[in-house]
């Protein structure tokens, strides 16, 4: 092998001295002997059970490791340990993703730190802000001791109360959109006290969402629409307990995005020959409900 390489170097040097281009000719047959074959994802007793192209959640070997080169012909199943090392770093293999790229925590001004257990705190908080009870959150997160929910809950009672009071005030000011707002307005004409009693009974909880607030108490009863607020039925209107703040730009933008996406998906379904499918009807209802909300929001914005 050394003699072959030495001969190539000698010929190349001679060409360089003579100001000529080395007449390189590729030998594809010879190169095939040195190709890296792609190893299967799962192999048992020399028998391939799963190839990378048929696998889900696989990455190249060492892709999330900074101390080793990536092996593009070998694949590993994604595991939580990979992300723990990637985001949090290890004492044996070096620093974290945040330290490598000098990503700072705006709260402290120091390099951001990641603790895998923080995700459970974040999930717990999100579920509680969405209106789930401690028992429901414990079931989802697989806790045997139900008293642990209080440790993980970072949503204060004051925060939940402020969200609730803010939405009720929007209804009183006729700045909200939804059936609750319409009913309150109708009752207020005849009897203000009756309207206030209705509002108190109708909005006992608010589950914040990107496109509005849900007044359904998920801790007592699951959502009958499977959280599809805008695909409830075929009347072109959203769920009765959905309340949208007409003055909230983020909610309005989210509803516009939903309407736009639903329209594009409908066109795609039609082009694929599925106009009679349930999927087409679903996105048609979503688009109609979103456009209904946008029309009502536009009316309130003029005031």
N, C-alpha and C positions, 0 to 999 in steps of 0.2 A: 504493500500500500504506500509506503514511504517513497519507493522508487517511482511509482506512478505520479505521486504529487510532485516529487522533485523534477520529473520530466516536464510536467505542466508548467512549473515555475520557470524552468530554463527556457522553454519555448516562449513564455510570456515576456520574460526579460529580453530575449532576443528581438521580439516584435517591438518592444518599447524602445530599444536602442536604435532600431531601424525606422522608428516612427510609423509603425504599421499597427493595424488593429488585429488583435489575436483572433484567429479564425475559430471562434467558439461554436461548436455544434452540440446541441443537446442530444443526449442519448436517453430517451424516455423509458426505454425498456430497463436500462441500468438504474435509473432514478427510482423506479417502482420498488426496487429492493430495499430502499431506505425510507419509504413512506411510513408515516405513523398511522397505524390502524386505530380506528375509534373503538374504544372498549365499550362493552354493553353496560347499561346501568345496573342490571342485576344478572348475576351468573351463578349457577349452582351445578357442581360436579362437571365443570367444563361445558355446560350447556347454557346457552343464552336464553334468558327468560324475558328480558325487557331491554329494548334498544333505546338510546337517548332520544331519537326522533319520535318515539311513542310514549315518552315519559312526561309527566307533569312535575313542576317544581324541582327542576334539576339545574345545576350551574356547573360551569367548568371548574375543574379542580384548582384550588388555591385562588379562585376569583376574588374572594373577600379577605385574602391574606396578603399583607404587604411585604412580609419577609421572604416569600417564595414566589417563583415565577409561575404564571398561569399555565396549566396543562390543557391545551385546547382539544386534545384527543381523549381526555378522561373527564367523566362527569360524576357528580355526587348529588345525592338527594339533599334537598334543602332541609336544614334542621334549625331548631331554636338556638343551638349552640353556636352555629355560624354567625347569627346576628348578634348574639351576646358578645362574641369576640370582636366582631366588626365594629359595633357601636360602643361597646364598653372597654374593649382592649383587654389584654391579659399581661400578667407580669412576665410570662415566658416569651411571648411573641411581640411585645412592643405595645405602642400606644393605640388609642382608639381612632376612629374616623375623624372625630372632632379635633383631636390633637394634631393629627397628620395635616389637616387642611386649615388649622387655626380657626375653627368655628367657635365664636364667642357666645356666651349666654348674656343677652341684653340686660338681664336683671342684676348680674354681678360683674360683668365686664371681664370675666375669666373664661377659660376654655370650658365649653359645655361638657357636662358629665352625664352619663346615661346609666341608669340602674334598671335592670330588666324588670324588677318588681314594680317599678313605677307605672308600668302599663296596666296592672290590675287596679291601681288607684285611679288612673285616668278612666278606665272602662267603668268602674264603679260610679264615678262622678257623672259620666255621660248618661248612664242608665238612670240614675236618680234624677238628673235634670230632665230626662225624658218622661218622668212620671211613674217609673216602676217602684214597687214597694221593696223593702229590705228582703222579704222572703223571695220575691221573684229574682232579684239580683243575685242572691245566694245560690239559687237553683242554677242560674245561667253560668255562674263562675265555679260551680261545683264545691261549695263550701259545706262542710258538715256542721260547723258551729255557726249558727245564725247571728250570734252576737258580734261576729267579726265585721259585719257590714258597717257598724258605726265607726270603726277604726278607718275604713277606707273611704267613707263618705266625706268629701270636701265641699259639698254644696250646702251652704248654710240655710237655715230656715228663713232668715232675713232676705237672702237672695231670691229664694223661691217666692216669697211674699211680694217682693218688689215687682217681679215679672208679672204676677197675677194682678196686682193693683194697677200696673201700667196698662195692661190690656183692657181692664174694666174701665179705666178712665178714657181710653180711646173710644170705647163703645159709647160712653156718656157724651163724648164730644162729636159723635157721628163721624169719626175718622177711621172706623174699621169697616171691613167688608165681610159679609157672610150672613147666614140665616139668623144667627143670634143678634146681629146688628139690626137686621130688618124687623125681627120680632120685637126687639126693644123699642124701636122707633114707633111701631104701631101701637104698642101698649102705652107709651109715654103720652100719646095724644089724648087718651082717655083718662089715665090715672098714673101719675108719676111714681107714686109709692108702689103700685103693682108692677111697674116696669123695673124698679130697683130690686124688688123681691125676686122677679124673674131673673135679672142679671146675676144676683147673688147665687141663685140656685143653678143657673146655667153654667157659670164659670167658677167652679170650685177648684180647678186645677188647670194649669197651662203647660203643655208639653212643647217647648220651643222647637221649631223646625226651620229649615232654610227658607221655606215658602210661606211661613205663617206660624200660627199657634194652634194646637189641638186641645180642645176643652174636654176630651174624653178621659175619664179616670182609668188609666190602664192598670192600676193596682187592683181595681175591683172587677174589671171585665176586659177581655182582650178586644182589640179592634176588629170589628166585623168586616172591615174593608181591607184587612191585611196591610194597613198603613198606606194604602193607595188612595190618598185623599182626593185626587182628581179623576179617578177612574171608577167612582162609586156606582154610577148608573148611566142610563141612556138619556137623561133629561137635560144634558148639557150644563149641569151645575155640579159643584164639588160637594164633599161631605158636609152634612149639616153642622157639625161641631168644629169645622175649620174656620178660624178667624184670621184675617189678614190685616195688618196695619198699613193703611193706604199711604202713610207718610214715611214708611220704611223703604228706603231705596234698595237695600239688599234683598228684601222679600220680593219687591217688584221685579228686580233683575232676575231672580231665580225663577219666578213664574214665566217671565219672557223666555228664558232659556228652555224651560220645560215645554212651552208651546212650540218653540222653534224645533226642538229635537223630535217632538211627537209628529210634527208635520213632515220632517225628513224621513222618519221611520215609516210613516204611512205611504209615502211615495215609493220607498224601497219595497214595501210589501206588495203594493199594486204592481210594480214592475216585475216582481217575482211570481205574479199570478195568484196572490193570496188575498185578494180583496174580500172574499167571503169567509176568511178565517177569523177566529176569535181574537187573534192578535191585532188584526186591523181594527176591529171594533173597540178593543181596549185603548189603542192610541188615538182613535177618533174621539172617544170620550174624554181622554186626557187633554187633547187639544181644545175641544169645545169648552171644557171646564176652565182651563187656563185662560182662554180668550174671554170668557164670561167675567172672570176675576179682574182681568186687565181693563175691561170696559168699565166695571164698577170703580176700580181704582182711579181711572182717568176722570170719572165724574167727580170724585171726591177731591182730586188734585186741582180742579178748577175753582174750588171754593176758597 
